[in-house]
Amino acid sequence: MLKGKVAVVTGGAKGIGYAIAERLLKEGAKVFICGRDKTDLKDSMSRLSQFGPIDGELCDVRSEEQVRMMLAECVRLYAGVDILINNAGIGYFGKTVEELTAEDWRQTIETNLNGVFYCCHHAIPLIKQRGGGYIFNISSLAGQNAHPRMAAYNASKFGLNGFSEALMQEVRQDNIKVSYICPGSVNTAFGGDKPSVEKSWQLQPADIAQVIVDLLYMPERALPSKVELRPSKPPTK
């Protein structure tokens, strides 16, 4: 059980982040989520409250100051941070590099890569104060397999994977584990997609949450630093 552990989940108001928050609460953790939409955040905290101690704050991870304030609020409420799940992310799909705007590019890199840096930079000292913990970065198979019309998303996730590998080596002696999770197709509304029965072959948000919990329960001596997760039976072409 994760009773007494404090977990921060960015982008925790919906999709994968919500599923991770719900599962961690069921495992006994105290969970602090953040998101950019006030209504989504309030509704999600209301639904999650049935499972355990939950709180949250509006936070755009593209802003270092908002990240710092968000983590400070978590510490004020729960006295520390043990687990950080960097899940917040965006993606623009279907545009060539020629069609992609500079603002599309900036938003993608600043959210998917800069935001993870800000969260890790400010959370690591807090995790060290607790004697160690765990950082999870939610990446994608698109971080190792490039696709046309996904250049910004590919670049952000390729960068995130390299960042995660370096970070893992930096903090392992501080009793902080780092793992990055690379899912394939997930049945969420991410990137303008729509969850549907027809896409039930895809991974579900709960599948990624299961991986997080499994890694948290690994023996202390073991560190699966990278996990690739694919649908087991995608449609045949």
PEMOSUL-V881727 format. One record per residue. N is the residue number from 1. PHI is phi in whole degrees, -180 to 180 (999 if undefined). OMEGA is omega in whole degrees, 0 to 359 (* if undefined). BURIAL is b if it has 9 or more other C-alpha atoms within 8 Angstrom, else e. Layout:
# PEMOSUL-V881727
n={N:N}
phi={PHI:PHI}
omega={OMEGA:OMEGA}
burial={BURIAL:BURIAL}
This chain:
# PEMOSUL-V881727
n={1:2:3:4:5:6:7:8:9:10:11:12:13:14:15:16:17:18:19:20:21:22:23:24:25:26:27:28:29:30:31:32:33:34:35:36:37:38:39:40:41:42:43:44:45:46:47:48:49:50:51:52:53:54:55:56:57:58:59:60:61:62:63:64:65:66:67:68:69:70:71:72:73:74:75:76:77:78:79:80:81:82:83:84:85:86:87:88:89:90:91:92:93:94:95:96:97:98:99:100:101:102:103:104:105:106:107:108:109:110:111:112:113:114:115:116:117:118:119:120:121:122:123:124:125:126:127:128:129:130:131:132:133:134:135:136:137:138:139:140:141:142:143:144:145:146:147:148:149:150:151:152:153:154:155:156:157:158:159:160:161:162:163:164:165:166:167:168:169:170:171:172:173:174:175:176:177:178:179:180:181:182:183:184:185:186:187:188:189:190:191:192:193:194:195:196:197:198:199:200:201:202:203:204:205:206:207:208:209:210:211:212:213:214:215:216:217:218:219:220:221:222:223:224:225:226:227:228:229:230:231:232:233:234:235:236:237}
phi={999:-104:-56:90:-78:-111:-118:-106:-122:-80:61:-89:-87:-160:59:-61:-61:-63:-62:-66:-60:-61:-67:-64:-62:-65:-87:104:-80:-94:-123:-123:-111:-139:-164:-101:-109:-62:-67:-59:-65:-63:-64:-66:-64:-63:-72:-75:-62:-69:-99:159:-67:-135:-148:-175:-157:-64:-161:-98:-66:-70:-103:-61:-66:-65:-63:-60:-68:-62:-68:-63:-68:-61:-65:-61:-82:-118:72:164:-137:-109:-133:-122:-114:-86:-112:-55:-166:-136:-154:-112:-120:94:-113:-73:-60:-64:-85:-65:-84:-61:-69:-57:-62:-61:-60:-67:-67:-68:-82:-78:-121:-61:-61:-66:-60:-59:-64:-66:-56:-89:-86:-56:-60:-69:-68:-60:-61:-92:89:127:176:-146:-119:-117:-112:-85:-102:-170:-63:-72:-87:-140:-124:-77:-135:-64:66:-139:-59:-66:-65:-56:-60:-65:-81:-60:-64:-62:-63:-65:-59:-64:-63:-67:-61:-55:-73:-72:-109:-62:-76:-96:65:-112:-88:-131:-131:-117:-106:-117:-80:-88:-66:-119:-80:-134:-90:-61:67:85:-75:-133:-61:-157:-63:-62:-105:-66:-71:-72:-61:-103:-52:-63:-68:-71:-61:-63:-63:-57:-64:-59:-69:-64:-95:-65:-55:-58:-77:-108:-136:-78:-73:-138:-127:-99:-132:-125:-60:-73:-138:-68:-60:-75:-92}
omega={181:183:179:179:180:183:174:180:176:184:188:184:181:174:183:181:179:181:178:179:180:182:179:176:180:178:175:180:168:188:177:182:173:179:184:183:185:182:179:183:181:180:181:179:178:181:182:185:179:184:181:183:183:172:182:182:173:180:171:186:175:180:179:181:177:177:179:181:179:180:177:179:176:179:178:184:190:173:177:177:177:187:176:175:178:185:184:181:176:178:173:185:176:179:172:177:178:182:182:179:177:179:174:181:182:181:182:181:183:178:189:183:179:181:178:177:181:182:180:183:184:181:185:178:179:179:177:180:180:179:180:181:186:174:177:174:180:180:183:171:175:175:176:178:182:180:175:180:176:191:182:180:176:183:182:183:172:179:179:179:178:177:182:179:180:181:179:181:181:192:184:179:176:181:175:176:176:175:171:185:183:179:168:183:179:185:179:178:183:176:180:177:179:175:181:177:180:180:181:176:181:172:175:177:180:179:178:176:179:179:179:182:179:180:178:181:176:175:183:183:187:180:170:189:179:177:173:184:183:169:183:182:177:179:177:181:*}
burial={e:e:e:e:b:b:b:b:b:b:b:b:b:b:b:b:b:b:b:b:b:b:b:b:b:b:b:b:b:b:b:b:b:b:b:b:e:e:e:b:b:e:e:b:b:e:e:b:b:e:e:b:b:b:e:b:b:b:b:b:b:b:b:b:e:b:b:b:e:b:b:e:e:b:b:e:e:b:e:b:b:b:b:b:b:b:b:b:e:b:b:b:e:e:b:b:e:e:e:b:e:e:e:b:b:e:b:b:b:b:b:b:b:b:b:b:e:b:b:b:e:b:b:e:e:b:b:b:e:b:e:b:b:b:b:b:b:b:b:b:b:b:b:b:e:b:e:e:b:b:b:b:b:b:b:b:b:b:b:b:b:e:e:b:b:e:b:b:e:e:b:b:e:e:b:b:b:b:b:b:b:b:b:b:e:b:b:b:b:b:e:e:e:e:e:e:e:e:e:b:b:b:b:b:b:b:e:b:b:b:e:b:b:e:b:e:e:e:e:e:e:e:b:e:b:e:b:b:e:e:b:e:e:e:e:e:e}
